[in-house]
Amino acid sequence: MEVTPLTYPEKEYLKYIIQKKEDGVAIDFGTVILKKGHILPFKTLHAHEISYLVSGKLKVYTKDGNEKIMSQGDLVYLNKDEIRKTETLEHSKIMFFLFKKI
């Protein structure tokens, strides 16, 4: 068992808190702070992502035309191959989990 305080980034927008590799799987957990108006351009990740919006509001787009508004308390799952873009509608705090085979 490992207990780690939940903290948010102070200077950058992203902070990794837990990074583990076990049984052929890499698992990352971290936090993000995005200021209103910040846009994360279209990209893919190296891992499957589950994110929880702690506070704020986001608009998430996928390259195939899917578009969702996320509000406080919402979860999103994104496949590692989905090309996504995020627009920050309100100052937001996010917790994210990344999973990939190694």
N, C-alpha and C positions, 0 to 999 in steps of 0.2 A: 504494500500500500504506500501511496505517496500523496501527501497533502501539500498543495501549492496555493499561495494566495492568488486571487484573481486581481490582476492589475491591467491598466490600459496604457498604451504608449504615451510618452510625454513629449517626444520630439518628432518622431516619424509617425506615420499613420498606422503602422502595423507592428505587432509585437508577438513573437512566438513565446509561449509559456511552457508548453510540454511538447517534446519531440521524442518519440520512441520508435524503435524497430524491434519487432518480435514476431516470431513464427511466420516470416515472409511477408509481413505487412508493416508499412511505415504509417504512423499516426501522428499528426500534428494538431495541436490546439493553440489558438491564440486569440488576440483581440485586435480590433480595428476602431479607429475614430476617424470619421469623415465629416468635414465641415460642409455646411449648406453650399450648394453650387459645385462641389467637387465631382468630377466625372472620371471614372475608371474606364479607359477605352476598351474596345472589343479585344478579347484575349481568351485563351484557353489556359487551364492549369494542368500540372503534371499529375493531379490527383482528383478523386471525387470529393465534392465539397458539400457539407451541411453547415449552414450559417443560421444563427439566431439573432434577430434584431432586438437588442436590449432596449433601445430607445431611438426615436427619430422616425424618419420616413425615407424610403428609397424607391426608385423605379429601376427594375432590372429588365434588360432586353436580352434576347438571344438572337443570333444572326438569322435564324429561320423565321423571325417575325413574331415570336412569342414575347409578350410584354406584361409585366405584373407590377403592381404597387405593393410594397411591403410596409407594414405599420408595426409599431411596437408590439413585441410578442410573437411575431410571425417567424416561421422557419422556411428555408428554401433549400432544396436539393438540386445540385447541378452536376451532371455527368462530366467527367474530365474532358470529354471531347466536345462539349457544348461551347460554342463561342458566345461569350456574354459581355455585356457592358452595364455599368451601374451609374446612375445619376442620383446624387444626394439631394433630396428635396427639403430635408431638415437636418440640423446637426444630429449625427447618428453614432451610436455605440453598437458594435457587433462582436459576437463571439463566433469563431469558426472552427470547424473540424475538417481535416483533410485526411483521406485514406487512399493508400495505393499499395499494390503488390510490389515486392522488391525481389 
